[in-house]
Amino acid sequence: MQITNMEKFHKHIKRVIISEDEIKTAVARTGEILSMEYKDKPLLLVSILKGAYIFLADLSRAVTIPHEIGFMAAKSYFEGTESSGNVEITMDLAQDVSKYHVVIVEDIIDTGRTLKKVMEYIESKGPLSLKVLTLLDKPDRRLVKLQSDYSLFTIPDYFVIGYGLDYGEYYRNLPCIAEFGEEV
């Protein structure tokens, strides 16, 4: 994908890792899978804010069966490129998850600490089932035992931005996934 204008505007893009078209194709395919798997079941797609909100919006449109969406917020990055290891749930779901098959829609699984805490929290509420769907999986960085049920892309240990992922709250609006470069 050529991004010459984007490169001029976004000086921290080292290179594009996953193009907008690749993301669209993978999201559409995943929407079909979820639509078949959860047909006639009460489905709740849960987004972990802020990073997964764009992914959730596109995925929700790709899922062709009735479903609800819910939002949680948890953070561990606190304005850097490394997870602090401290996970804080800052916003809870409004829905009673015991009435739903819950799919956590995550932007990226890195160390896994944040997601593991969120999973344990939701599991304690007794959902009908609980699965994890991640846009990006970065297994080289995993610090806890955790495996997603659905993973659209596996990436090496790059700090990435775009499609909801940020650096200091910027770059979420990029339509692709790019490697962040502080020195670019």
N, C-alpha and C positions, 0 to 999 in steps of 0.2 A: 504494500500500500504506500503510495507516495503521499507525503504530508508536508510538502515544501512550505506552504503558507502557515501550517500549524507549527512547523519547526521554527519559523521566524517569530511567531507569537509566543510559543511555549519553549523557552530556552532550556528547560530541564528535561526535555525528552531526549533520551540517549538513542532509543530506537523503538520501533513498534514491534511488540512481541506477538500480539493477536489482533488481526484486522477487524474492522467493523463488520464486514461480510462474514467472516468466520464466526463471530459472536452470534450474529443473527441466525445463521444456519444451525448452530449448536442449540440455541434457545428454542427454536422452532421444533427441533427433533426432541428435545427434553419435554416440551409442552405436550407433544403427542404421547410420549411415554407415560407421563403423569395422568393424562386424560384417560388412557386405557387402564392403568393400574388402579385408579381411584374412582372409576365409573360407579355411580350409585352409592358412593360413600361420602360422608361428611368430611370434606377436606378443608384444612386451614393451612395456608402458606404463611409462614412467619418470617418476616424480614428483620435482620439485625441491623439497626440503623447506626450509622448513616450509610456505610459503604454499599449495602446491598439494595438500596431503594431503586436504583435504575434497573438492576437485574430483575428485581421482583416485578416491577411494572411491565417489563417486556415479557417475562415468563407468564404473568397472570393473563396477558392478552393471548399468549400461545396455548394456554390450557383451555380446552373447549368444553369442559364440564363445569357445572356450578361449583363455586368454591368461595371461601372467605379469605381475607387477608388480615394479618395482625402485625403489630409492630412492637419490637422490644429495642431497647438501647443498652449496650454494654460497651465499655471502653477499657483499653489497656495500653494504648499508644501514647496518649498525653503529649502530642506535638513533636514526636520524633519519628525515626525510621525503625526503631526497635521496640518491641513489646516490653512494657515495664515488668510484666509478670504479675502485677496486681490487677485483678479484674473486678470491675464495678458494674452491676446492673443498675442502670440509671432510669429505665422506664420499663414497666411491666405490661403484659398483654391485658387487653380489656375482656377477651373471651375466656370462658370456662373451657379449658382444653380437654377436659374429661369427655366432652361430647364430640371430639374431632379426631381424625387421623391427621397428625401434625407433620408437616415437612418444613424444617428450618431451611430457609433460603439464605445462604451465606455468600459473601463476596469472595473471601479467600480463607483458606485454612493454612495458617502459618505454623506457629508453635502449637496451636490447638488449645491453649489454656482458656481463652475466652469462650470458645465454642463448647468445650467440655463443661465449663461452669453453667452455661446457658442450658445445655442438654440435661444436666443433672437437675437443674431448677424446674424445667418443663416436665421432666420425667416424674418428679415428686408430686406433680399436679394430676397424674393419672390419665394421660391421653390414651385414646383407643390404640394408637400406634405412634411411633416417633421415628422419623428418618431425617437425614441430612442431605441436602443438595448444595453443592458448592460450585461456583463459577470457576474458581482457581484453586488448585491443590498444590501446595509446596511441601512435599514430604521430607525434603532434606532438612527442613527447619523444625520438624515435629519434636516437641519435648514431652508430650503426653501420648498415651496409647489412644489413638482415635483414627477411625476410618470413615469416610463419607459413604453414603449409599449411592449417591449419584455425583459424578464429577465431570464437568464439561471440559476442563483443560488442566493438565499437569504442567507446572513450570519449574524451572531451576530456581535457585536461591537468588532471585533478583528482587529489589524493591520496585514495585510496579504502581503505576498511576493510571487513571482513566476508568471510564464506565462505572463510576461510583467510588472508586478508590482514590484516596487523596494523599497529598503531602501537605501538612499544616492547613488542611481544609481547602486547598486549591487542587485543580486538575480533575475533579470528579466529572466534569462535563465533557471530557474527551470521549469520542465515540469508539475508541479502541483501547487496548491495553498496551501501555508503553513502559519501557524500563526507565526509571527515574535516574537522572545523572546530575549530581550536585555540581560537578565541574564542567558540564557541557557548555 
